[in-house]
Amino acid sequence: MTPTRYAFIKANWHSDIVSRALEGFCELIPAEQVDVFDTPGAFEMPLLARDLAVSGRYAAVAAAAFVVDGGIYRHDFVAQAVVDGLMRAGLDTGVPVLSVSLTPHQYQETDHHNAIFKAHFAEKGREAARAALMMQKTRAQLAA
């Protein structure tokens, strides 16, 4: 039987922006069907995504993070590692693992940029929910 629950992982960096993805996700999938998990940052998401997928409790796992250039490290390397790790978690477990992990080329902590990215994350959350529902439906059809 295909699970009807969903896991949603949120990285805590820029949580005011990242949380908007969860809000968008829950516009299409009822919050009662979504278990929410926090991680310190984006880098920790793939391991948790794999653990959640292996549990067999979830039809899909979505992971949201906002990886920006902090001036100390190469954020593009972190973002690539995260996306690769999420893809691997899905491929290794056979459970869809959806990425709402974004790395903007330009970000400044201004009201204008924050408003843009909050709206963008809400839309990306809705997109992840649509993908999760579509994957669940397709996989249920394959199993029938």
PyRosetta script that sets phi, psi and omega in degrees:
from pyrosetta import init, pose_from_sequence

init()
pose = pose_from_sequence("MTPTRYAFIKANWHSDIVSRALEGFCELIPAEQVDVFDTPGAFEMPLLARDLAVSGRYAAVAAAAFVVDGGIYRHDFVAQAVVDGLMRAGLDTGVPVLSVSLTPHQYQETDHHNAIFKAHFAEKGREAARAALMMQKTRAQLAA")
pose.set_psi(1, 134.9)
pose.set_omega(1, -179.1)
pose.set_phi(2, -77.8)
pose.set_psi(2, 129.2)
pose.set_omega(2, 177.7)
pose.set_phi(3, -61.9)
pose.set_psi(3, 153.5)
pose.set_omega(3, 178.3)
pose.set_phi(4, -116.8)
pose.set_psi(4, 11.6)
pose.set_omega(4, 176.5)
pose.set_phi(5, -101.6)
pose.set_psi(5, 158.4)
pose.set_omega(5, -179.0)
pose.set_phi(6, -131.1)
pose.set_psi(6, 144.8)
pose.set_omega(6, 174.7)
pose.set_phi(7, -104.7)
pose.set_psi(7, 140.3)
pose.set_omega(7, 178.0)
pose.set_phi(8, -130.7)
pose.set_psi(8, 118.5)
pose.set_omega(8, 179.9)
pose.set_phi(9, -101.7)
pose.set_psi(9, 134.1)
pose.set_omega(9, 177.7)
pose.set_phi(10, -123.2)
pose.set_psi(10, 128.2)
pose.set_omega(10, 171.5)
pose.set_phi(11, -77.9)
pose.set_psi(11, 141.3)
pose.set_omega(11, -175.2)
pose.set_phi(12, -78.3)
pose.set_psi(12, -18.7)
pose.set_omega(12, 176.3)
pose.set_phi(13, -65.0)
pose.set_psi(13, 131.9)
pose.set_omega(13, -179.0)
pose.set_phi(14, 56.1)
pose.set_psi(14, 44.5)
pose.set_omega(14, -174.2)
pose.set_phi(15, -60.5)
pose.set_psi(15, -28.3)
pose.set_omega(15, 178.4)
pose.set_phi(16, -64.7)
pose.set_psi(16, -31.1)
pose.set_omega(16, 177.7)
pose.set_phi(17, -84.9)
pose.set_psi(17, -47.4)
pose.set_omega(17, -176.7)
pose.set_phi(18, -61.4)
pose.set_psi(18, -37.4)
pose.set_omega(18, -179.2)
pose.set_phi(19, -61.1)
pose.set_psi(19, -23.9)
pose.set_omega(19, 177.9)
pose.set_phi(20, -64.4)
pose.set_psi(20, -29.3)
pose.set_omega(20, 177.1)
pose.set_phi(21, -64.8)
pose.set_psi(21, -40.8)
pose.set_omega(21, 176.9)
pose.set_phi(22, -63.2)
pose.set_psi(22, -42.3)
pose.set_omega(22, 178.1)
pose.set_phi(23, -59.1)
pose.set_psi(23, -45.6)
pose.set_omega(23, 178.4)
pose.set_phi(24, -63.3)
pose.set_psi(24, -41.5)
pose.set_omega(24, 179.0)
pose.set_phi(25, -58.7)
pose.set_psi(25, -44.3)
pose.set_omega(25, -177.0)
pose.set_phi(26, -78.4)
pose.set_psi(26, -4.4)
pose.set_omega(26, 170.6)
pose.set_phi(27, -71.2)
pose.set_psi(27, -25.5)
pose.set_omega(27, -177.2)
pose.set_phi(28, -111.1)
pose.set_psi(28, -27.2)
pose.set_omega(28, 177.0)
pose.set_phi(29, -118.6)
pose.set_psi(29, 121.5)
pose.set_omega(29, -176.3)
pose.set_phi(30, -54.8)
pose.set_psi(30, 137.3)
pose.set_omega(30, -178.7)
pose.set_phi(31, -55.8)
pose.set_psi(31, -28.4)
pose.set_omega(31, 179.5)
pose.set_phi(32, -65.9)
pose.set_psi(32, -18.3)
pose.set_omega(32, 179.5)
pose.set_phi(33, -99.5)
pose.set_psi(33, 4.9)
pose.set_omega(33, -174.5)
pose.set_phi(34, -118.2)
pose.set_psi(34, 123.6)
pose.set_omega(34, 172.8)
pose.set_phi(35, -98.5)
pose.set_psi(35, 129.2)
pose.set_omega(35, -174.6)
pose.set_phi(36, -106.8)
pose.set_psi(36, 134.5)
pose.set_omega(36, -179.7)
pose.set_phi(37, -129.7)
pose.set_psi(37, 137.9)
pose.set_omega(37, 178.0)
pose.set_phi(38, -105.4)
pose.set_psi(38, 147.0)
pose.set_omega(38, 171.8)
pose.set_phi(39, -126.6)
pose.set_psi(39, 157.7)
pose.set_omega(39, 179.4)
pose.set_phi(40, -59.7)
pose.set_psi(40, -42.2)
pose.set_omega(40, -179.2)
pose.set_phi(41, -151.5)
pose.set_psi(41, -171.1)
pose.set_omega(41, -177.6)
pose.set_phi(42, -70.1)
pose.set_psi(42, -36.8)
pose.set_omega(42, -173.1)
pose.set_phi(43, -60.7)
pose.set_psi(43, -27.1)
pose.set_omega(43, -178.3)
pose.set_phi(44, -83.9)
pose.set_psi(44, -9.9)
pose.set_omega(44, -174.2)
pose.set_phi(45, -65.8)
pose.set_psi(45, -43.3)
pose.set_omega(45, -176.9)
pose.set_phi(46, -58.1)
pose.set_psi(46, -41.5)
pose.set_omega(46, 179.6)
pose.set_phi(47, -63.4)
pose.set_psi(47, -46.0)
pose.set_omega(47, 178.5)
pose.set_phi(48, -65.3)
pose.set_psi(48, -39.5)
pose.set_omega(48, 178.2)
pose.set_phi(49, -59.4)
pose.set_psi(49, -44.0)
pose.set_omega(49, 178.3)
pose.set_phi(50, -62.4)
pose.set_psi(50, -45.0)
pose.set_omega(50, -179.8)
pose.set_phi(51, -61.9)
pose.set_psi(51, -41.5)
pose.set_omega(51, 179.0)
pose.set_phi(52, -66.9)
pose.set_psi(52, -41.7)
pose.set_omega(52, 179.7)
pose.set_phi(53, -64.0)
pose.set_psi(53, -41.9)
pose.set_omega(53, -179.4)
pose.set_phi(54, -65.0)
pose.set_psi(54, -25.7)
pose.set_omega(54, -176.9)
pose.set_phi(55, -61.9)
pose.set_psi(55, -23.0)
pose.set_omega(55, -179.2)
pose.set_phi(56, 78.6)
pose.set_psi(56, 3.2)
pose.set_omega(56, -177.5)
pose.set_phi(57, -87.4)
pose.set_psi(57, -12.9)
pose.set_omega(57, -169.2)
pose.set_phi(58, -123.3)
pose.set_psi(58, 138.7)
pose.set_omega(58, 174.8)
pose.set_phi(59, -72.6)
pose.set_psi(59, -29.4)
pose.set_omega(59, 178.0)
pose.set_phi(60, -160.8)
pose.set_psi(60, 159.2)
pose.set_omega(60, 176.3)
pose.set_phi(61, -124.1)
pose.set_psi(61, 127.9)
pose.set_omega(61, 175.3)
pose.set_phi(62, -111.7)
pose.set_psi(62, 143.6)
pose.set_omega(62, -178.5)
pose.set_phi(63, -133.5)
pose.set_psi(63, 127.3)
pose.set_omega(63, -175.9)
pose.set_phi(64, -121.4)
pose.set_psi(64, 133.3)
pose.set_omega(64, 176.8)
pose.set_phi(65, -154.0)
pose.set_psi(65, 155.1)
pose.set_omega(65, 177.1)
pose.set_phi(66, -122.5)
pose.set_psi(66, 102.1)
pose.set_omega(66, -175.3)
pose.set_phi(67, -100.8)
pose.set_psi(67, 111.1)
pose.set_omega(67, -177.6)
pose.set_phi(68, -117.2)
pose.set_psi(68, 161.7)
pose.set_omega(68, 178.5)
pose.set_phi(69, -71.6)
pose.set_psi(69, 108.6)
pose.set_omega(69, 179.6)
pose.set_phi(70, -91.1)
pose.set_psi(70, 1.1)
pose.set_omega(70, 178.1)
pose.set_phi(71, 80.6)
pose.set_psi(71, -4.6)
pose.set_omega(71, -177.9)
pose.set_phi(72, -106.3)
pose.set_psi(72, -37.9)
pose.set_omega(72, -177.2)
pose.set_phi(73, -130.1)
pose.set_psi(73, 168.4)
pose.set_omega(73, 177.9)
pose.set_phi(74, -83.5)
pose.set_psi(74, 98.2)
pose.set_omega(74, -175.8)
pose.set_phi(75, -61.5)
pose.set_psi(75, -27.2)
pose.set_omega(75, 179.4)
pose.set_phi(76, -66.5)
pose.set_psi(76, -32.9)
pose.set_omega(76, 176.3)
pose.set_phi(77, -67.5)
pose.set_psi(77, -42.0)
pose.set_omega(77, 178.0)
pose.set_phi(78, -62.1)
pose.set_psi(78, -48.0)
pose.set_omega(78, -178.8)
pose.set_phi(79, -60.1)
pose.set_psi(79, -42.7)
pose.set_omega(79, 179.6)
pose.set_phi(80, -64.1)
pose.set_psi(80, -42.4)
pose.set_omega(80, 178.3)
pose.set_phi(81, -62.1)
pose.set_psi(81, -39.6)
pose.set_omega(81, -179.5)
pose.set_phi(82, -65.7)
pose.set_psi(82, -49.6)
pose.set_omega(82, -178.6)
pose.set_phi(83, -63.6)
pose.set_psi(83, -42.7)
pose.set_omega(83, 177.1)
pose.set_phi(84, -61.8)
pose.set_psi(84, -42.5)
pose.set_omega(84, 179.8)
pose.set_phi(85, -65.2)
pose.set_psi(85, -39.4)
pose.set_omega(85, 177.6)
pose.set_phi(86, -65.7)
pose.set_psi(86, -41.8)
pose.set_omega(86, 177.9)
pose.set_phi(87, -62.6)
pose.set_psi(87, -43.7)
pose.set_omega(87, 179.6)
pose.set_phi(88, -62.3)
pose.set_psi(88, -40.8)
pose.set_omega(88, 178.9)
pose.set_phi(89, -58.8)
pose.set_psi(89, -43.1)
pose.set_omega(89, 178.8)
pose.set_phi(90, -66.8)
pose.set_psi(90, -45.3)
pose.set_omega(90, -179.2)
pose.set_phi(91, -66.3)
pose.set_psi(91, -39.9)
pose.set_omega(91, -178.4)
pose.set_phi(92, -70.7)
pose.set_psi(92, -29.8)
pose.set_omega(92, -175.1)
pose.set_phi(93, -102.6)
pose.set_psi(93, -18.8)
pose.set_omega(93, -176.2)
pose.set_phi(94, 78.5)
pose.set_psi(94, 10.2)
pose.set_omega(94, 177.7)
pose.set_phi(95, -108.5)
pose.set_psi(95, 131.9)
pose.set_omega(95, 178.0)
pose.set_phi(96, -58.5)
pose.set_psi(96, 127.4)
pose.set_omega(96, 174.7)
pose.set_phi(97, -119.3)
pose.set_psi(97, 115.7)
pose.set_omega(97, -172.2)
pose.set_phi(98, -104.7)
pose.set_psi(98, 135.3)
pose.set_omega(98, -178.2)
pose.set_phi(99, -102.0)
pose.set_psi(99, 126.6)
pose.set_omega(99, 169.2)
pose.set_phi(100, -119.5)
pose.set_psi(100, 44.8)
pose.set_omega(100, -176.8)
pose.set_phi(101, -103.7)
pose.set_psi(101, 112.1)
pose.set_omega(101, -172.9)
pose.set_phi(102, -116.1)
pose.set_psi(102, 143.9)
pose.set_omega(102, 178.5)
pose.set_phi(103, -129.8)
pose.set_psi(103, 99.0)
pose.set_omega(103, -178.6)
pose.set_phi(104, -75.0)
pose.set_psi(104, 149.8)
pose.set_omega(104, 174.2)
pose.set_phi(105, -70.8)
pose.set_psi(105, -35.2)
pose.set_omega(105, -177.7)
pose.set_phi(106, -130.7)
pose.set_psi(106, 123.5)
pose.set_omega(106, 173.6)
pose.set_phi(107, -147.9)
pose.set_psi(107, 132.1)
pose.set_omega(107, 173.4)
pose.set_phi(108, -130.7)
pose.set_psi(108, 141.7)
pose.set_omega(108, -179.0)
pose.set_phi(109, -76.3)
pose.set_psi(109, 73.3)
pose.set_omega(109, 176.5)
pose.set_phi(110, -119.9)
pose.set_psi(110, 160.9)
pose.set_omega(110, 177.9)
pose.set_phi(111, -58.4)
pose.set_psi(111, -39.8)
pose.set_omega(111, -178.9)
pose.set_phi(112, -62.2)
pose.set_psi(112, -51.8)
pose.set_omega(112, 179.9)
pose.set_phi(113, -65.1)
pose.set_psi(113, -40.8)
pose.set_omega(113, 179.6)
pose.set_phi(114, -60.8)
pose.set_psi(114, -41.6)
pose.set_omega(114, 178.7)
pose.set_phi(115, -63.9)
pose.set_psi(115, -42.7)
pose.set_omega(115, 178.8)
pose.set_phi(116, -60.6)
pose.set_psi(116, -49.7)
pose.set_omega(116, -175.7)
pose.set_phi(117, -73.5)
pose.set_psi(117, -29.9)
pose.set_omega(117, 174.1)
pose.set_phi(118, -62.8)
pose.set_psi(118, -45.0)
pose.set_omega(118, 177.9)
pose.set_phi(119, -64.7)
pose.set_psi(119, -40.5)
pose.set_omega(119, -179.3)
pose.set_phi(120, -65.2)
pose.set_psi(120, -41.9)
pose.set_omega(120, 179.4)
pose.set_phi(121, -66.1)
pose.set_psi(121, -36.6)
pose.set_omega(121, 177.0)
pose.set_phi(122, -61.5)
pose.set_psi(122, -43.7)
pose.set_omega(122, 178.2)
pose.set_phi(123, -65.4)
pose.set_psi(123, -41.9)
pose.set_omega(123, 178.9)
pose.set_phi(124, -64.3)
pose.set_psi(124, -33.4)
pose.set_omega(124, 174.9)
pose.set_phi(125, -64.5)
pose.set_psi(125, -41.9)
pose.set_omega(125, 176.4)
pose.set_phi(126, -63.5)
pose.set_psi(126, -41.3)
pose.set_omega(126, 178.2)
pose.set_phi(127, -61.6)
pose.set_psi(127, -41.9)
pose.set_omega(127, 178.2)
pose.set_phi(128, -63.8)
pose.set_psi(128, -39.8)
pose.set_omega(128, 178.1)
pose.set_phi(129, -63.7)
pose.set_psi(129, -43.8)
pose.set_omega(129, 177.5)
pose.set_phi(130, -60.8)
pose.set_psi(130, -41.6)
pose.set_omega(130, 179.0)
pose.set_phi(131, -64.6)
pose.set_psi(131, -42.9)
pose.set_omega(131, 179.4)
pose.set_phi(132, -61.5)
pose.set_psi(132, -44.6)
pose.set_omega(132, 179.7)
pose.set_phi(133, -65.9)
pose.set_psi(133, -40.6)
pose.set_omega(133, 179.5)
pose.set_phi(134, -65.4)
pose.set_psi(134, -42.4)
pose.set_omega(134, 179.6)
pose.set_phi(135, -65.5)
pose.set_psi(135, -39.9)
pose.set_omega(135, 178.5)
pose.set_phi(136, -62.6)
pose.set_psi(136, -44.9)
pose.set_omega(136, -179.9)
pose.set_phi(137, -63.5)
pose.set_psi(137, -45.3)
pose.set_omega(137, -179.4)
pose.set_phi(138, -65.0)
pose.set_psi(138, -43.1)
pose.set_omega(138, -179.7)
pose.set_phi(139, -67.4)
pose.set_psi(139, -34.5)
pose.set_omega(139, 176.2)
pose.set_phi(140, -65.5)
pose.set_psi(140, -39.7)
pose.set_omega(140, 177.0)
pose.set_phi(141, -63.8)
pose.set_psi(141, -40.1)
pose.set_omega(141, 178.7)
pose.set_phi(142, -65.3)
pose.set_psi(142, -35.4)
pose.set_omega(142, -177.8)
pose.set_phi(143, -75.5)
pose.set_psi(143, -21.2)
pose.set_omega(143, -175.8)
pose.set_phi(144, -76.5)
pose.dump_pdb("model.pdb")
